[in-house]
Amino acid sequence: MQTTDLKKWVPADKAWESFAQTHSELGIRGNKNSWIHFQRTHAEKLVEADVIRRIAYRGRMLADTSRFEEATFNLLTTGCVNGRGHN
């Protein structure tokens, strides 16, 4: 049986805020409004790649801290989670 490492999952909006601070070159504010826009536009690709997960509590999302930064950077710069062209 596969287990999930619970330590690597954080609220996705906090992972987004950290990503925005780390990657100022992208011009992302990292605030609540930018998170809402980002997740409305790109969340499905990140869910499919199991980088973020929707939880059954108040519609929140969790992000895998070991993969969120790379996947999000690739998605924003290439349009693809894995960074190689189209999904």
Helices and strands as residue ranges (DSSP letters): G 6-8, E 9-11, H 12-22, G 24-26, H 32-48, E 52-54, E 61-64, H 68-78
